Amino acid sequence: MTFHAVNPATGLAVHSVAALAPREREALLSQVHREQQAWRHTRPLQRARVVEALGAVLQAHREPLATWLTLEMGKPIGAARAEVDKCVALCEQAPALAAQALADEVLLDDGASEVQLHHAPLGVILAIMPWNFPYWQALRCAVPTLLAGNGVLIKPATSVPGGAMLLNQCFAEARAVAQGADRSIPDAPWHVAFFDVEALDDVIADERIAAVTLTGSDRAGRHVASVAGRHLKKVVLELGGSDPFLVLPDADIPRAAEQAVVARTVNSGQSCIAAKRFIVCDAVYDDFLARLVDGMRALRMGDPHDATTQIGPIATQSVRDGLAAQVRDSIAAGARALVGGSSEGLSGFFYPPTVLVDIPDEAPASREELFGPVASVFRVPDVAAAIAKANDTPFGLGASVWTRDPALASHCIDALDVGMVFVNEIVVSDPRVPFGGVKHSGMGRELGVLGFREFTNPKVVRRARLPESPQ
């Protein structure tokens, strides 16, 4: 197997990386396991120094990192720089978050004894990563994992090997910087692992792998979970989303429509938490729809290296073709495209901003995840119908609710079957806040206090108070 990078703006090959041979794979597993055994005994301050050094290195290499991201997966250069900046912020904030999340907790103190909860590392974590946020997804998994005393193997997506190699070089540089300041810091157990997909089942089963995390499709998540389950290993799965954006009758329509365009087109629409289904109450439907269509039509699609570009290409031909088929099948089922709706005549892997309406329940745009700049808009009679439509999906990642009524917002928060609800804001990830979903959107959490603790053993420690020795 080979990891191939193709420039999605042109369709031309960029470079390729061969998967590890069996002997190389074995050597890497042995190395990271050995390193983790030393790393688990380091002090929190030493771990923090490595992570803080990584943030500084990423900042120093911001432009080449961003440029490569644009070349390899088509992310508009402004968004690529923003992704690097977000990784830098994570490295700066994570040590303090780790100190809070991983500190021993006193659960009980009855005078005779004290009971604490101690968060111990699990071991080496295999992280199977996606292509849409190659730096951010890898670091939001790896940084908390390392700060908890674990090791991490980053298996990148097959279409973005170059970014993974650059990230690996940045980490090696950061490790050297930290060790230069404190020679007692052992090698931090981080490695990019170009594992053949066919070898992943064996890697998951290997006794040196303690747990697995995957960001990807629900199909891939089911497979990884089944393999890990057979070997009694923990999994964290961040899978797809068909996130609803509920516009209720009392919403601020101009602001909701403006933010709806942003929510649907972040990363050219290739984000699990990008709003996918816009569920609009009848009283404000016409006004919202007109503003949404105008906003989507005004977006600039083009060369992702141009700082004025807002919509770049879809990352791979297969993803673009799959999106095109979903839209085509939805239109064949009765949906209408008010703008966009076809990629014919476009070079590279571009797909235009699209707005679909009158979507039948059986159409792909009604229940499937559309990974690209395609907004599916649904008219509903009232709030109850909006909630029912929002929940009518196999997914349950995030939801955005637009209303001026706090009581109505609270009702929606309780009623929506999702892992995250944002009121009068679009759904975003934040290092300080747990991230994850329910149903087919996955299990477990990343980021925040819960994310730091996912790959730890919550070890109960009870200490009896001994009587004072006689003088």
Buried (B, 14 or more C-beta within 10 A) or exposed (E): EEBBBBBBBBEEEBEEBEBBEEEBBEEBBEBBBBBBBBBBEBEBEBBBBBBBBBBBBBBEBBEEBBBBBBBBBBBBBBBBBBBBBBBBBBBBBBBEBBBEBBEEEEEEEEEEEBBBBBBBBBBBBBBBBBBBBBBBBBBBBBBBBBBBBBBBBBBBBBBBBBBBBBBBEBBBBBBEBBBEEEEEBBBBBBBBBBBBEEBBBBBBEBEBBBBBBBBBBBEBBEBBBEBBEEEEBBBBBBBBBBBBBBBBBBBBBEEBBBBBBEBBBBBBBBBBBBBBBBBBBEBBBEBBBEBBBEBBBEBEBBBBBBEEBBBBBBBBBEBBBBBBEBBBBBBEBEBEBBBBBBBEEEEBBBBBBBBBBBBEEEBBBBBBBBBBBBBBBBBBEEBEBBBEBBBBBBBBBBBBBBBEBEEBBEBBBEBBBBBBBBBBEBBBBEBBBBBBBBBBBBBBBBBBBBBBBBBBBEEEEEEEEEEEEEE
